[in-house]
Amino acid sequence: MASIAAARYGKDNVRVYKVERDEKTGVQTVTEMTVTVLLEGAIDVSYTKADNSVVVATDSIKNTVYIKAKENPVTPPELFASILGTHFIETYPHITTANVKVVTHRWTRMTIDGKPHPHSFYRDGNETRNVEAKITKGKGIDIRSGIVGLLVLKSTGSQFHGFVRDSYTTLPEVWDRILSTDVDCGWSWKRFAGMNAVRAAIPKFDNAWIDARTITMKTFAEENSPSVQNTMYKMCGSILEAVPEVENVDYSLPNKHYFEIDLSWHEGLKNTGKNAEVYAPQSGPNGLIQLTVARSQKSSKL
Ligand SMILES: O=c1[nH]c(=O)c2[nH]c(=O)[nH]c2[nH]1
């Protein structure tokens, strides 16, 4: 006999834009998000017995996203994701978990003639601020916040040597190389008991995002990196130190390679080693280095 091992359903790619108008100053602030809501609970019969009486239509889930965005603040995204998820577990007795993902896109205010423009914005990169919240009846709210798509490059200040050399190795050791990656970073908060605990933490969410972004870029820029592995480990440690409410930090970093091009065949042009100036950016294959660092548990031994 087959039985359901796991089931969830909902709406993906719900695109929402919200404007906030300050009537006194005329300044408007905008937020654009892509939202996913996936529900779990006593829904097995919808799959096994075609019993739709347990199904909150995904169309209604989409409508709920719009209505909750109208009724509530949509920032910080950790708050909005928690409000939205809590609505589903409190409204429908048979829904036990709501998985909510909020991807916030960048709309950065324009500066015109040296002044912030009241209602014009531009997209300064594909970086997004991502929040995944799991809201579970009787348990609380688990939140992972993150940065995705922050593309960075340094033209020196990175090395890679001392790695395994055997009959499979062709890569030369280097003491100076280009380092580039597309940052995917996350930080998971200690479980919140419920909405009151999330509301009490509101200012911490933006501060943690600023800290994680600053630490990522400052470490990347300032450190003479011995490897992606070691650099990301340092970033994790600094974020754990900066945000005490965070339980663990994770990174997933592609190593976006830039290859030297030997041009000596053309009139003896010197373009390797110290003379390298023109490189070939690679789209793949690329290294992919991942890490999760948890806060050390205090030793139980005295
Ligand atoms: O920082 C690096 N880590 C690796 O594991 C690796 N492997 C590789 O070929 N280049 C690099 N660079």
PDBQT file of the ligand as one rigid body, heavy atoms in Angstrom, charges set to zero:
ROOT
HETATM    1  O1  LIG A 401      38.678  28.948  -2.874  1.00  0.00    +0.000 OA
HETATM    2  C1  LIG A 401      38.705  27.900  -3.538  1.00  0.00    +0.000 A 
HETATM    3  N1  LIG A 401      38.260  26.741  -2.981  1.00  0.00    +0.000 N 
HETATM    4  C2  LIG A 401      38.269  25.553  -3.644  1.00  0.00    +0.000 A 
HETATM    5  O2  LIG A 401      37.852  24.492  -3.092  1.00  0.00    +0.000 OA
HETATM    6  C3  LIG A 401      38.757  25.562  -4.973  1.00  0.00    +0.000 A 
HETATM    7  N2  LIG A 401      38.907  24.593  -5.909  1.00  0.00    +0.000 N 
HETATM    8  C4  LIG A 401      39.414  25.184  -7.013  1.00  0.00    +0.000 A 
HETATM    9  O3  LIG A 401      39.669  24.596  -8.107  1.00  0.00    +0.000 OA
HETATM   10  N3  LIG A 401      39.616  26.517  -6.802  1.00  0.00    +0.000 N 
HETATM   11  C5  LIG A 401      39.199  26.778  -5.534  1.00  0.00    +0.000 A 
HETATM   12  N4  LIG A 401      39.160  27.926  -4.813  1.00  0.00    +0.000 N 
ENDROOT
TORSDOF 0
